[in-house]
Amino acid sequence: MSYRTEGYNSMKWNWQLDKWPKFTYDSSIIEDLEKEFLQAVGGFSAVLKLLEGEEKKRFIVEILCSEGLKSAEIEGEILKQDSLQSSIQRHFGFISDRKSIPLREEGIGELMWNIYDSYKQPLTHSLLYDWHRLLMKNEYRISDIGKYRTHDEPMQIVSGRLDKRIVYFEAPPSKNLKNEMNRFIKWFNDSIREDSILARAAIIHLYFESIHPFEDGNGRLGRALVEKALSQSLKKPTLIAVSKIITKRKKEYYKALAQCNNTLNIDSWIKYFAKVIVDAQKESLKIINFLMAKSKLMNELKNKINERQEKVLLRMFSEGIDGFSGGLSADNYIAISKTTRATATRDLADLVKKQALKKTGQLRYTRYWLNIDI
């Protein structure tokens, strides 16, 4: 396919530079972030130890599900949360039946589990192929599934109209991929001895995205490699909500990547991505505290609330830390519990009295919020 481009980069792409792929950066710019990250690892582990066996597994499911959803959302794909969660839960023994799960969610769930469970394994071509097959389950738009791209036309990141596109980046041609990926995989496996955990993770993501080895799914697999790298460096599965943070800052993320299109000096990227990881670590700790608060509240209310109230509370918790946008209304309660307005009013008043919910506003502006401290 040919088309006219405006703003086409006349400079060399990063992979065309003489010293590719020797990225350079000033390690001192993330020293404080590295210390903050390592200090928080200890606190994170201490809090995690407070969770019992099944509660801990449920937290892991929650993080893996959130990462799968958010990583897909960055690429514009919306997955079904319940189905993805069920797919992951099967691997932890929470679900034993063979109830049908949509292929997309089934594949992503298995991928998230594989990333978590196989972090010790060295990176190989076959591992990446397996990940890609899982990621592309039920995907029929592309031809190269479970292998590196083979098409002759350039792999370009573009935007604009079909007749007037702007090329932001062009990856190495398909014919170069075997050599590029051999070198990348060797570097990935050798770099486990690097001093800086955050710098290694940042370089891995940028390096992989610059090669863009697959026809589709490179962003999600690149973020999966970050999780694998962090887990290897810490010698245990890492449960860090990287994709959740990137989703909130998508424009910054793409801008930071774009700044490295024509250079091997990656100071700005290292600083940006190190901060993303530290913030993701804090977000994960919030999720742990949120799940602990959920467990505590539901245990306190056991046998003290009716089925309608329990169903609504669990639905509110399923929305995550941020809860219902704008709070829970009486109409929300009626829709979820399938009850009358009079019954909903009594149920909600009772939940406020039992300190399960907090009430704000009046009349039609009345809203309810989970009464938890995280």
C-alpha positions as CSV (number, residue, x, y, z in Angstrom):
1,M,0.0,0.0,0.0
2,S,1.3,3.5,-0.8
3,Y,0.2,6.9,0.4
4,R,1.5,10.4,0.7
5,T,2.8,11.4,4.1
6,E,3.4,14.8,5.6
7,G,5.8,15.4,8.4
8,Y,7.7,12.2,7.4
9,N,10.8,12.0,9.6
10,S,13.9,12.9,7.5
11,M,16.1,11.9,10.5
12,K,17.2,8.3,11.1
13,W,15.0,6.2,13.4
14,N,16.7,5.0,16.6
15,W,17.3,1.5,15.2
16,Q,19.1,3.0,12.2
17,L,21.7,4.8,14.3
18,D,25.2,3.5,14.4
19,K,25.3,2.5,18.0
20,W,21.9,0.8,18.1
21,P,20.8,-0.7,20.5
22,K,23.2,0.9,23.0
23,F,20.9,3.2,24.9
24,T,22.5,5.8,27.1
25,Y,21.1,7.6,30.2
26,D,22.2,9.3,33.4
27,S,21.5,6.8,36.2
28,S,21.6,9.6,38.8
29,I,18.3,11.0,37.6
30,I,16.3,8.0,39.0
31,E,18.4,7.3,42.2
32,D,15.7,8.7,44.5
33,L,12.9,6.8,42.6
34,E,15.0,3.6,42.8
35,K,15.3,4.0,46.6
36,E,11.6,4.8,47.0
37,F,10.7,1.7,44.9
38,L,13.0,-0.7,46.9
39,Q,11.8,0.7,50.3
40,A,8.2,0.2,49.2
41,V,8.9,-3.4,48.2
42,G,9.4,-4.3,51.9
43,G,6.2,-2.6,53.0
44,F,4.3,-4.1,50.1
45,S,5.5,-7.6,51.2
46,A,4.6,-7.0,54.8
47,V,1.0,-5.9,54.0
48,L,0.6,-8.9,51.6
49,K,1.6,-11.3,54.5
50,L,-1.5,-10.1,56.4
51,L,-3.7,-11.7,53.8
52,E,-4.6,-15.4,54.3
53,G,-4.2,-18.0,51.6
54,E,-7.5,-17.5,49.8
55,E,-7.6,-13.7,50.3
56,K,-4.1,-13.4,48.9
57,K,-5.1,-15.4,45.8
58,R,-8.1,-13.2,45.4
59,F,-5.9,-10.1,45.5
60,I,-3.6,-11.6,42.9
61,V,-6.7,-12.3,40.7
62,E,-7.8,-8.7,41.2
63,I,-4.4,-7.2,40.1
64,L,-4.0,-9.6,37.1
65,C,-7.6,-8.8,36.0
66,S,-7.1,-5.1,36.4
67,E,-3.8,-5.2,34.4
68,G,-5.4,-7.2,31.6
69,L,-8.4,-4.8,31.4
70,K,-6.3,-1.7,31.5
71,S,-3.6,-2.9,29.1
72,A,-6.3,-3.7,26.5
73,E,-8.0,-0.3,27.2
74,I,-4.8,1.5,26.3
75,E,-5.1,-0.1,22.9
76,G,-8.8,0.8,22.6
77,E,-10.2,-2.7,23.4
78,I,-12.8,-3.1,26.1
79,L,-12.9,-6.6,27.7
80,K,-15.6,-8.1,29.8
81,Q,-14.4,-7.9,33.4
82,D,-16.5,-10.8,34.8
83,S,-15.3,-13.1,32.0
84,L,-11.7,-12.1,32.3
85,Q,-11.8,-12.6,36.1
86,S,-13.4,-16.0,35.7
87,S,-10.6,-17.0,33.3
88,I,-7.9,-16.1,35.8
89,Q,-9.8,-17.6,38.7
90,R,-9.7,-21.0,37.1
91,H,-6.0,-21.1,37.5
92,F,-6.3,-20.5,41.2
93,G,-8.9,-23.2,41.7
94,F,-11.8,-20.8,42.5
95,I,-13.8,-22.1,39.5
96,S,-13.9,-25.8,38.6
97,D,-16.8,-25.9,36.1
98,R,-16.2,-25.6,32.4
99,K,-18.6,-22.7,31.9
100,S,-18.0,-21.1,28.5
101,I,-15.8,-17.9,28.6
102,P,-15.5,-15.8,25.5
103,L,-12.3,-16.6,23.6
104,R,-10.8,-13.1,23.9
105,E,-11.2,-13.0,27.7
106,E,-10.1,-16.7,28.0
107,G,-6.9,-16.0,26.1
108,I,-6.0,-12.8,28.0
109,G,-6.8,-14.5,31.3
110,E,-4.4,-17.3,30.4
111,L,-1.8,-14.8,29.3
112,M,-2.0,-12.9,32.6
113,W,-1.6,-16.1,34.5
114,N,1.3,-17.2,32.4
115,I,3.1,-13.9,32.9
116,Y,2.6,-14.3,36.7
117,D,3.4,-18.0,36.9
118,S,6.4,-18.2,34.5
119,Y,8.5,-15.2,35.5
120,K,11.5,-17.3,36.4
121,Q,11.8,-18.8,32.9
122,P,14.3,-17.1,30.6
123,L,12.8,-15.2,27.6
124,T,12.7,-17.2,24.4
125,H,11.2,-16.8,20.9
126,S,8.7,-19.6,21.7
127,L,7.6,-17.9,24.9
128,L,6.8,-14.7,23.0
129,Y,5.0,-16.7,20.3
130,D,2.9,-18.5,22.9
131,W,2.0,-15.1,24.5
132,H,1.1,-13.7,21.2
133,R,-1.2,-16.7,20.4
134,L,-3.0,-16.2,23.7
135,L,-3.3,-12.4,23.1
136,M,-4.7,-12.9,19.6
137,K,-7.2,-15.6,20.5
138,N,-10.3,-15.1,18.3
139,E,-8.5,-12.4,16.3
140,Y,-9.0,-12.8,12.5
141,R,-7.9,-9.5,11.2
142,I,-4.2,-10.4,11.1
143,S,-2.3,-13.2,9.4
144,D,0.9,-13.5,11.5
145,I,-0.3,-15.0,14.8
146,G,2.2,-16.7,17.1
147,K,5.1,-15.5,15.0
148,Y,6.9,-12.3,14.1
149,R,5.5,-10.2,11.3
150,T,6.4,-11.2,7.8
151,H,4.8,-8.6,5.6
152,D,7.0,-6.6,3.2
153,E,5.4,-3.2,3.7
154,P,6.8,-1.0,6.5
155,M,5.5,-1.3,10.0
156,Q,4.6,2.3,10.7
157,I,2.9,4.2,13.5
158,V,0.7,6.6,11.6
159,S,-2.2,9.0,12.1
160,G,-4.3,11.2,9.9
161,R,-6.5,10.7,6.8
162,L,-5.8,7.8,4.4
163,D,-4.6,10.2,1.8
164,K,-2.6,12.4,4.1
165,R,-1.0,10.4,6.8
166,I,1.7,11.4,9.3
167,V,4.3,8.8,10.1
168,Y,5.4,9.0,13.7
169,F,7.7,6.0,13.7
170,E,8.8,3.2,11.4
171,A,10.1,-0.1,12.9
172,P,12.8,-2.3,11.5
173,P,11.7,-4.2,8.4
174,S,10.4,-7.8,8.8
175,K,13.4,-9.3,7.2
176,N,15.6,-8.0,10.0
177,L,13.4,-9.3,12.9
178,K,15.2,-12.6,13.6
179,N,18.5,-10.8,14.1
180,E,16.9,-8.0,16.1
181,M,14.9,-10.3,18.3
182,N,17.9,-12.7,18.9
183,R,19.8,-9.7,20.1
184,F,16.9,-8.4,22.2
185,I,16.3,-11.7,23.9
186,K,20.0,-12.2,24.7
187,W,20.1,-8.7,26.2
188,F,16.9,-9.3,28.2
189,N,18.3,-12.5,29.8
190,D,21.7,-11.1,30.4
191,S,20.5,-7.8,31.8
192,I,19.0,-9.5,34.9
193,R,22.3,-8.6,36.6
194,E,21.8,-4.9,36.0
195,D,22.0,-2.7,39.1
196,S,19.0,-0.6,38.4
197,I,15.7,-2.5,38.4
198,L,13.7,0.5,37.1
199,A,16.1,1.4,34.3
200,R,16.1,-2.2,33.1
201,A,12.3,-2.4,33.0
202,A,12.2,1.0,31.2
203,I,14.7,0.0,28.6
204,I,13.1,-3.4,28.0
205,H,9.8,-1.7,27.2
206,L,11.3,1.0,24.9
207,Y,13.6,-1.5,23.2
208,F,10.8,-4.0,22.4
209,E,8.4,-1.2,21.2
210,S,11.2,0.1,18.9
211,I,11.5,-3.3,17.3
212,H,7.7,-3.8,17.1
213,P,8.1,-7.4,16.2
214,F,4.5,-8.5,15.9
215,E,1.8,-7.5,13.4
216,D,-0.4,-6.5,16.4
217,G,-0.3,-6.6,20.2
218,N,3.2,-5.1,20.7
219,G,2.1,-2.6,23.3
220,R,0.5,-5.2,25.5
221,L,3.3,-7.7,25.1
222,G,5.8,-4.9,25.8
223,R,4.0,-4.1,29.1
224,A,3.9,-7.8,29.9
225,L,7.7,-7.9,29.6
226,V,7.9,-5.1,32.1
227,E,6.0,-7.3,34.6
228,K,8.3,-10.2,33.9
229,A,11.4,-8.1,34.2
230,L,10.4,-6.6,37.6
231,S,9.5,-10.1,38.9
232,Q,12.8,-11.4,37.9
233,S,14.7,-8.6,39.5
234,L,12.8,-8.9,42.8
235,K,12.9,-12.8,42.6
236,K,9.2,-13.1,43.1
237,P,6.0,-12.4,41.1
238,T,5.4,-8.6,41.0
239,L,1.9,-7.4,41.3
240,I,2.2,-3.8,40.1
241,A,-0.6,-1.9,38.3
242,V,1.6,-0.5,35.5
243,S,-1.2,-0.5,32.9
244,K,-3.6,1.2,35.2
245,I,-1.3,4.1,35.7
246,I,-0.5,4.3,31.9
247,T,-4.2,4.3,31.2
248,K,-4.6,7.5,33.3
249,R,-1.7,9.1,31.4
250,K,-2.0,7.7,27.9
251,K,-1.0,11.0,26.2
252,E,2.1,11.3,28.3
253,Y,3.0,7.7,27.7
254,Y,2.9,8.0,23.9
255,K,4.7,11.4,24.0
256,A,7.5,9.9,26.1
257,L,7.9,7.0,23.7
258,A,7.9,9.3,20.7
259,Q,10.8,11.4,22.2
260,C,13.0,8.4,21.7
261,N,12.2,7.8,18.1
262,N,15.4,9.3,16.7
263,T,17.8,9.1,19.6
264,L,19.6,6.5,21.9
265,N,19.8,9.0,24.7
266,I,16.8,8.1,26.8
267,D,17.1,10.2,30.0
268,S,13.5,11.6,29.6
269,W,12.1,8.1,29.0
270,I,13.9,6.5,32.0
271,K,12.7,9.3,34.3
272,Y,9.2,9.1,33.0
273,F,8.8,5.3,33.2
274,A,10.6,4.9,36.5
275,K,7.9,7.3,38.0
276,V,5.2,5.2,36.3
277,I,6.4,2.1,38.1
278,V,6.7,3.8,41.5
279,D,3.2,5.2,41.1
280,A,1.9,1.8,40.0
281,Q,3.4,0.2,43.1
282,K,1.5,2.7,45.3
283,E,-1.7,2.0,43.3
284,S,-1.2,-1.8,44.0
285,L,-0.9,-1.1,47.7
286,K,-4.1,0.8,47.6
287,I,-5.8,-2.2,46.0
288,I,-4.5,-4.5,48.7
289,N,-5.9,-2.1,51.4
290,F,-9.1,-1.9,49.5
291,L,-9.6,-5.7,49.4
292,M,-8.7,-6.0,53.1
293,A,-11.3,-3.3,53.9
294,K,-13.8,-5.2,51.8
295,S,-13.1,-8.5,53.6
296,K,-13.3,-6.8,57.0
297,L,-16.6,-5.0,56.3
298,M,-18.3,-8.1,54.7
299,N,-17.2,-10.2,57.7
300,E,-18.6,-7.7,60.1
301,L,-22.0,-7.6,58.3
302,K,-22.3,-11.4,57.9
303,N,-25.8,-12.5,58.9
304,K,-26.7,-8.9,59.6
305,I,-27.9,-7.8,56.2
306,N,-30.2,-9.3,53.6
307,E,-29.4,-10.8,50.2
308,R,-30.3,-7.5,48.4
309,Q,-28.0,-5.5,50.5
310,E,-25.2,-8.0,50.1
311,K,-25.6,-8.1,46.4
312,V,-25.4,-4.3,46.1
313,L,-22.4,-4.0,48.4
314,L,-20.5,-6.6,46.4
315,R,-21.5,-4.8,43.2
316,M,-20.1,-1.6,44.6
317,F,-16.9,-3.3,45.6
318,S,-16.6,-4.7,42.1
319,E,-16.2,-1.2,40.8
320,G,-12.8,-1.0,42.5
321,I,-11.2,1.8,44.5
322,D,-12.9,4.6,42.7
323,G,-16.4,3.1,43.1
324,F,-19.5,4.2,41.2
325,S,-18.9,7.4,39.2
326,G,-20.8,10.0,41.2
327,G,-21.8,7.6,44.0
328,L,-24.6,5.0,44.3
329,S,-28.2,6.4,43.8
330,A,-31.5,4.9,44.9
331,D,-32.1,4.1,41.3
332,N,-28.8,2.2,41.1
333,Y,-29.9,0.2,44.1
334,I,-33.3,-0.6,42.6
335,A,-31.7,-1.7,39.3
336,I,-29.1,-4.0,40.9
337,S,-31.4,-5.5,43.6
338,K,-34.6,-5.7,41.5
339,T,-36.7,-4.3,44.3
340,T,-39.2,-1.5,44.9
341,R,-38.3,2.1,45.8
342,A,-39.8,1.7,49.3
343,T,-37.7,-1.4,50.0
344,A,-34.6,0.3,48.6
345,T,-35.1,3.3,50.8
346,R,-35.3,1.0,53.9
347,D,-32.3,-1.1,52.8
348,L,-30.1,2.0,52.2
349,A,-31.1,3.6,55.5
350,D,-30.2,0.4,57.3
351,L,-26.8,0.2,55.6
352,V,-26.1,3.7,56.6
353,K,-27.2,2.9,60.2
354,K,-24.9,-0.2,60.2
355,Q,-22.0,2.1,58.9
356,A,-21.5,0.2,55.7
357,L,-22.4,3.2,53.6
358,K,-21.9,6.9,53.9
359,K,-24.7,9.3,52.7
360,T,-24.2,12.6,51.0
361,G,-26.6,15.1,49.4
362,Q,-30.4,15.3,49.8
363,L,-33.5,14.3,47.9
364,R,-32.7,13.4,44.2
365,Y,-29.1,14.3,44.8
366,T,-28.7,11.8,47.6
367,R,-25.7,9.5,47.0
368,Y,-24.2,6.6,48.9
369,W,-20.5,5.6,49.2
370,L,-18.7,2.6,50.8
371,N,-17.7,3.5,54.3
372,I,-14.1,2.2,54.2
373,D,-10.7,3.7,54.9
374,I,-7.9,2.7,52.6
